[in-house]
Amino acid sequence: LVQLRMGHVPLNRHLHHINRHDYPTCDACGTSPESVRHYLLECNSYRRQRELMMHSLGHGYDCLDALLSTPTGIKATLKFVAATGQFSTSH
């Protein structure tokens, strides 16, 4: 959770920044830099998981602050991360 808040997670934008990946672009969709915002709120490859997360949360949780700093948002974010399997392997 702290890593998500700080952006120091194994997503391509950060990995590229620390010279651990050749490019910052999202491997899942190939259209944008893979940042925390992109992963949690924008990537079309995780649209279904995001829809389920947002449906469970209701209104007011469509920003990173709400997802990463409120108890309800944190719980839903951790479920989203598990559902996507994004961090199941390390880079």
C-alpha positions in Angstrom: 0.0 0.0 0.0 2.8 2.4 0.9 4.5 1.6 -2.4 1.3 2.4 -4.3 1.0 5.7 -2.5 4.6 6.6 -3.3 4.6 5.2 -6.9 7.5 2.9 -6.1 5.9 -0.2 -7.4 6.8 -2.7 -10.1 4.9 -0.8 -12.8 6.8 0.1 -16.0 6.9 3.8 -15.4 8.8 3.4 -12.2 10.8 0.4 -13.4 11.9 2.5 -16.5 12.8 5.4 -14.2 15.2 3.2 -12.2 16.6 1.5 -15.3 14.9 -1.9 -14.7 12.7 -1.8 -17.7 13.3 -0.7 -21.3 10.2 1.5 -21.7 7.6 3.1 -19.4 4.6 1.9 -21.5 2.0 -0.4 -20.0 2.5 -4.0 -21.2 -1.2 -4.8 -20.7 -2.6 -2.1 -23.1 0.4 -0.6 -24.8 -1.0 2.9 -24.9 0.1 4.8 -21.9 2.9 5.0 -19.4 2.1 2.4 -16.7 1.8 4.6 -13.6 -0.3 3.9 -10.5 -3.0 6.2 -11.8 -3.0 4.4 -15.2 -3.1 1.0 -13.5 -5.9 1.7 -11.0 -8.0 4.2 -12.9 -7.4 4.1 -16.7 -6.0 0.9 -18.2 -8.6 -0.7 -20.5 -7.0 -4.1 -19.9 -8.3 -4.0 -16.2 -11.6 -2.4 -17.1 -13.7 -5.3 -15.7 -11.9 -5.5 -12.4 -12.1 -1.7 -12.1 -15.8 -1.7 -12.8 -16.3 -4.3 -10.0 -14.2 -2.2 -7.7 -16.0 1.0 -8.4 -19.4 -0.7 -8.2 -18.6 -1.9 -4.8 -17.5 1.5 -3.7 -20.1 3.8 -5.1 -19.6 7.5 -5.8 -16.6 9.5 -4.6 -13.9 6.9 -5.1 -12.8 7.7 -8.6 -9.5 9.4 -7.5 -6.3 8.0 -6.2 -6.6 9.9 -2.8 -9.9 8.2 -2.0 -8.6 4.7 -3.1 -5.3 4.9 -1.2 -6.2 6.8 1.9 -9.6 5.8 3.1 -10.3 2.4 4.8 -13.0 1.5 2.3 -10.9 2.6 -0.7 -7.8 0.7 0.6 -9.8 -2.5 1.0 -11.2 -2.2 -2.5 -7.8 -1.3 -4.0 -6.2 -4.4 -2.4 -9.0 -6.6 -3.9 -8.4 -5.0 -7.3 -4.7 -5.7 -7.1 -5.4 -9.3 -6.2 -8.0 -9.6 -9.0 -5.6 -8.3 -11.6 -2.6 -10.4 -10.5 -0.4 -7.5 -11.5 2.1 -7.9 -8.6 2.0 -11.7 -8.4 5.5 -11.9 -10.1 8.4 -9.6 -9.4 10.4 -7.9 -12.1 
